[in-house]
Amino acid sequence: MSTRDLERALALVAEHPDLASFVGKRSEIVVRTAEKTLGLKLPPTYRGFLLALGAGSFGAAEVYGVIDIDFEKSAVPDAVWCTLRAREKHDLPADLVILGQDDDEITCLQVRPGAAEGPVLVINAGEDPARTGTRTAAEDFGAYLLSRVEEELEATR
């Protein structure tokens, strides 16, 4: 389902260019450099997103990705830059890639060995004990992206 979810999300983004603000297609070399820099082989759905859209937003839904290979002098929505900073400053586990941040919550893709699809997790490190912890937002990146795109389309209706 994950590849189908990604394809559906990309089709919806293309059908609604007024809501889409992405950096655009990224080259295979940029994606491979990101993988090498992170020390991870990214799963097919996230790689497909990076190659097709790079990084950006659909409506209010921002999704971090790759912009170029200068990960040191970058900023949001560069997932590599953000992930490297979080690893350094907050001991973010090496198998997580940050997809977005909102207040006390960090949304991450858990990268599994062999580039297998992994879940998208939301980590809440805020002060409210009722909300602190980790929850699964989607079974994989394709499902996550589709849900974010559909939520934004619903909000515009």
Contacts in CASP RR format, 6 or more apart in sequence:
PFRMAT RR
TARGET T0000
AUTHOR 0000-0000-0000
METHOD contacts of the structure
MODEL  1
MSTRDLERALALVAEHPDLASFVGKRSEIVVRTAEKTLGLKLPPTYRGFL
LALGAGSFGAAEVYGVIDIDFEKSAVPDAVWCTLRAREKHDLPADLVILG
QDDDEITCLQVRPGAAEGPVLVINAGEDPARTGTRTAAEDFGAYLLSRVE
EELEATR
1 143 0 8 1.000
2 44 0 8 1.000
2 45 0 8 1.000
2 117 0 8 1.000
2 139 0 8 1.000
2 140 0 8 1.000
2 141 0 8 1.000
2 142 0 8 1.000
2 143 0 8 1.000
3 44 0 8 1.000
3 45 0 8 1.000
3 142 0 8 1.000
5 45 0 8 1.000
5 140 0 8 1.000
5 142 0 8 1.000
5 143 0 8 1.000
5 145 0 8 1.000
5 146 0 8 1.000
6 45 0 8 1.000
6 48 0 8 1.000
6 49 0 8 1.000
6 141 0 8 1.000
6 142 0 8 1.000
6 145 0 8 1.000
6 146 0 8 1.000
8 146 0 8 1.000
9 142 0 8 1.000
9 145 0 8 1.000
9 146 0 8 1.000
9 148 0 8 1.000
9 149 0 8 1.000
10 49 0 8 1.000
10 52 0 8 1.000
10 53 0 8 1.000
12 146 0 8 1.000
12 149 0 8 1.000
12 150 0 8 1.000
12 153 0 8 1.000
13 19 0 8 1.000
13 20 0 8 1.000
13 22 0 8 1.000
13 53 0 8 1.000
13 58 0 8 1.000
13 149 0 8 1.000
14 20 0 8 1.000
16 58 0 8 1.000
16 153 0 8 1.000
19 58 0 8 1.000
19 59 0 8 1.000
19 152 0 8 1.000
19 153 0 8 1.000
19 156 0 8 1.000
20 57 0 8 1.000
20 58 0 8 1.000
20 59 0 8 1.000
21 56 0 8 1.000
21 57 0 8 1.000
21 58 0 8 1.000
21 59 0 8 1.000
22 53 0 8 1.000
22 54 0 8 1.000
22 55 0 8 1.000
22 56 0 8 1.000
22 57 0 8 1.000
22 58 0 8 1.000
23 53 0 8 1.000
23 54 0 8 1.000
23 55 0 8 1.000
23 56 0 8 1.000
23 67 0 8 1.000
24 52 0 8 1.000
24 53 0 8 1.000
24 54 0 8 1.000
25 51 0 8 1.000
25 52 0 8 1.000
25 53 0 8 1.000
25 54 0 8 1.000
26 50 0 8 1.000
26 51 0 8 1.000
26 54 0 8 1.000
26 66 0 8 1.000
26 67 0 8 1.000
27 51 0 8 1.000
28 51 0 8 1.000
29 69 0 8 1.000
30 50 0 8 1.000
30 66 0 8 1.000
30 68 0 8 1.000
30 69 0 8 1.000
31 42 0 8 1.000
31 47 0 8 1.000
31 50 0 8 1.000
31 51 0 8 1.000
31 66 0 8 1.000
33 69 0 8 1.000
34 42 0 8 1.000
34 50 0 8 1.000
34 65 0 8 1.000
34 66 0 8 1.000
34 69 0 8 1.000
34 71 0 8 1.000
34 79 0 8 1.000
34 80 0 8 1.000
35 41 0 8 1.000
35 42 0 8 1.000
37 71 0 8 1.000
37 80 0 8 1.000
37 84 0 8 1.000
38 80 0 8 1.000
38 83 0 8 1.000
38 84 0 8 1.000
38 97 0 8 1.000
39 94 0 8 1.000
40 94 0 8 1.000
40 95 0 8 1.000
40 97 0 8 1.000
40 111 0 8 1.000
41 111 0 8 1.000
41 114 0 8 1.000
41 115 0 8 1.000
42 50 0 8 1.000
42 97 0 8 1.000
42 111 0 8 1.000
42 115 0 8 1.000
43 109 0 8 1.000
43 111 0 8 1.000
43 112 0 8 1.000
43 115 0 8 1.000
43 116 0 8 1.000
43 117 0 8 1.000
43 118 0 8 1.000
43 140 0 8 1.000
43 141 0 8 1.000
44 115 0 8 1.000
44 117 0 8 1.000
45 117 0 8 1.000
45 140 0 8 1.000
45 141 0 8 1.000
45 142 0 8 1.000
45 145 0 8 1.000
46 97 0 8 1.000
46 109 0 8 1.000
46 141 0 8 1.000
46 142 0 8 1.000
47 115 0 8 1.000
49 63 0 8 1.000
49 65 0 8 1.000
49 141 0 8 1.000
49 142 0 8 1.000
49 145 0 8 1.000
50 65 0 8 1.000
50 66 0 8 1.000
53 63 0 8 1.000
54 65 0 8 1.000
54 66 0 8 1.000
54 67 0 8 1.000
55 63 0 8 1.000
55 64 0 8 1.000
55 65 0 8 1.000
55 66 0 8 1.000
55 67 0 8 1.000
55 77 0 8 1.000
55 78 0 8 1.000
55 79 0 8 1.000
56 62 0 8 1.000
56 63 0 8 1.000
56 64 0 8 1.000
56 65 0 8 1.000
56 77 0 8 1.000
57 63 0 8 1.000
57 77 0 8 1.000
58 148 0 8 1.000
58 149 0 8 1.000
58 152 0 8 1.000
59 152 0 8 1.000
59 156 0 8 1.000
60 152 0 8 1.000
60 155 0 8 1.000
61 148 0 8 1.000
61 149 0 8 1.000
61 151 0 8 1.000
61 152 0 8 1.000
62 76 0 8 1.000
62 77 0 8 1.000
62 100 0 8 1.000
63 77 0 8 1.000
63 99 0 8 1.000
63 100 0 8 1.000
63 145 0 8 1.000
63 148 0 8 1.000
64 76 0 8 1.000
64 77 0 8 1.000
64 78 0 8 1.000
64 79 0 8 1.000
64 82 0 8 1.000
64 98 0 8 1.000
64 99 0 8 1.000
64 100 0 8 1.000
65 77 0 8 1.000
65 78 0 8 1.000
65 79 0 8 1.000
65 80 0 8 1.000
65 99 0 8 1.000
66 78 0 8 1.000
66 79 0 8 1.000
66 80 0 8 1.000
67 74 0 8 1.000
67 77 0 8 1.000
67 78 0 8 1.000
68 74 0 8 1.000
71 78 0 8 1.000
71 80 0 8 1.000
71 81 0 8 1.000
71 84 0 8 1.000
72 81 0 8 1.000
74 80 0 8 1.000
74 81 0 8 1.000
75 81 0 8 1.000
76 82 0 8 1.000
76 100 0 8 1.000
76 101 0 8 1.000
77 100 0 8 1.000
79 97 0 8 1.000
79 98 0 8 1.000
79 99 0 8 1.000
79 100 0 8 1.000
80 97 0 8 1.000
82 98 0 8 1.000
82 100 0 8 1.000
82 101 0 8 1.000
83 92 0 8 1.000
83 96 0 8 1.000
83 97 0 8 1.000
83 98 0 8 1.000
86 92 0 8 1.000
86 98 0 8 1.000
86 106 0 8 1.000
87 94 0 8 1.000
92 98 0 8 1.000
92 108 0 8 1.000
95 110 0 8 1.000
95 111 0 8 1.000
95 112 0 8 1.000
96 108 0 8 1.000
96 109 0 8 1.000
96 110 0 8 1.000
96 111 0 8 1.000
96 121 0 8 1.000
97 108 0 8 1.000
97 109 0 8 1.000
97 111 0 8 1.000
98 106 0 8 1.000
98 107 0 8 1.000
98 108 0 8 1.000
99 107 0 8 1.000
99 108 0 8 1.000
99 109 0 8 1.000
99 120 0 8 1.000
99 141 0 8 1.000
99 144 0 8 1.000
100 106 0 8 1.000
100 107 0 8 1.000
101 107 0 8 1.000
104 124 0 8 1.000
104 125 0 8 1.000
104 126 0 8 1.000
104 127 0 8 1.000
104 128 0 8 1.000
104 131 0 8 1.000
105 122 0 8 1.000
105 123 0 8 1.000
105 124 0 8 1.000
106 122 0 8 1.000
106 123 0 8 1.000
106 125 0 8 1.000
107 120 0 8 1.000
107 121 0 8 1.000
107 122 0 8 1.000
107 123 0 8 1.000
107 137 0 8 1.000
107 144 0 8 1.000
108 120 0 8 1.000
108 121 0 8 1.000
108 122 0 8 1.000
108 123 0 8 1.000
109 118 0 8 1.000
109 119 0 8 1.000
109 120 0 8 1.000
109 121 0 8 1.000
109 141 0 8 1.000
109 144 0 8 1.000
110 118 0 8 1.000
110 119 0 8 1.000
110 120 0 8 1.000
110 121 0 8 1.000
111 118 0 8 1.000
112 118 0 8 1.000
117 139 0 8 1.000
117 140 0 8 1.000
117 141 0 8 1.000
118 139 0 8 1.000
118 140 0 8 1.000
118 141 0 8 1.000
119 136 0 8 1.000
119 137 0 8 1.000
119 138 0 8 1.000
119 139 0 8 1.000
119 140 0 8 1.000
120 136 0 8 1.000
120 137 0 8 1.000
120 138 0 8 1.000
120 139 0 8 1.000
120 140 0 8 1.000
120 141 0 8 1.000
120 143 0 8 1.000
120 144 0 8 1.000
121 134 0 8 1.000
121 135 0 8 1.000
121 136 0 8 1.000
121 137 0 8 1.000
122 134 0 8 1.000
122 135 0 8 1.000
122 136 0 8 1.000
122 137 0 8 1.000
123 133 0 8 1.000
123 134 0 8 1.000
124 131 0 8 1.000
124 132 0 8 1.000
124 133 0 8 1.000
124 134 0 8 1.000
124 135 0 8 1.000
125 132 0 8 1.000
125 133 0 8 1.000
126 132 0 8 1.000
137 144 0 8 1.000
137 147 0 8 1.000
138 144 0 8 1.000
138 147 0 8 1.000
END
